[in-house]
Amino acid sequence: MKNCVYHQLENTATFELCTDVLTAKDKGAETPHFHKNFEILLVTRGECHCEIGDERLVLQEGEAAFILPFQIHGILPAEGGEVRRVSLHDHLIWSLASALDEKMPKQPKFVPPLIVRGFFADQLYALYGTKEVKIRRIPAEQRMMVKGCLYIMGSAFLEQAELVPSRSADALMTTVVQYIADHFKNDISLKDVAKETGYSYHHLSRMFNRIFGINFKSMLNQYRLEYAYSMLQDTRLPVSQIAFESGFQSIRSLDHVCREMYGRSPSEMRKAHYV
């Protein structure tokens, strides 16, 4: 599962809420990924195969899963299956997030009562339909209803969850990823993180590769490239300026990473967006 793990930057810093309904035709969600936001899955039809952390699960219709920040996961609905997916910033469920501070569930799967999953699925469908929706800030007229959906589902999860202390390795890797998120625009390395945390460089390197399946530099470049990609789409700044503002040391570095991850140059990606 750990091959080609990637970080979904949009679900860390850009959007307060992302939601859609996944089917077997939707590609990409099965690729192992992680982000800083919480995520709730509810199977509304058929079944879904999931990998969440070290767990391999098959969720049946009516079953749900609660995914923690930075927890690696992949989602693959079976043929005919449908899954409502919601990723959310922690401030939307602040009291629930506080209850999970330095704790994690032994099992991510839970079975919300029929009335709870019906309300959750129906209200989100009424608000957002089935297509992918990304919301930077939930409008005031929707905010109370959305928080109600999230809290009623979160309460069902907490009622069934057996919470245990977070593993030290998970907590440490969260610290490393948070350091990347806070400093990716700067010239940083894993040695800087080792100095910051007091752990040895070799220990962090081995643990990082074991948990994420990629090295520190690869994840750092993912952060930088996601940021550069958003600037290519949203601004007309020169590619050279975007490269430096994203943390790359040169245009050549940005071009190399961009071609490696997307198969196109930065200029080609910008052109495709505006065509």
Buried (B, 14 or more C-beta within 10 A) or exposed (E): BEEEBBBBBBBBBBBBBBBBBBBBEBEEBBBBBBBBBBBBBBBBBBBBBBBBBEBEBEBBBBBBBBBBBBBBBBBBBBEEBBBBBBBBBBEBBEEBBEEBEEEBBEEBBBBBEEEBBEBBBEBBBEBBEBEEBBBEEBEEEBBEBBBEBBBBBBBBBBEBBEEEEBEEEBEBBBBBBBBBBEBBBEEBEBEBBBEEBEBEBEEBBEBBBEBBBBEBEBBBBBBBBBBBBBBBEEEEEEBEEBBBBBBBEEBEBBBBBBBEBBEBBBEBBBEEEEE
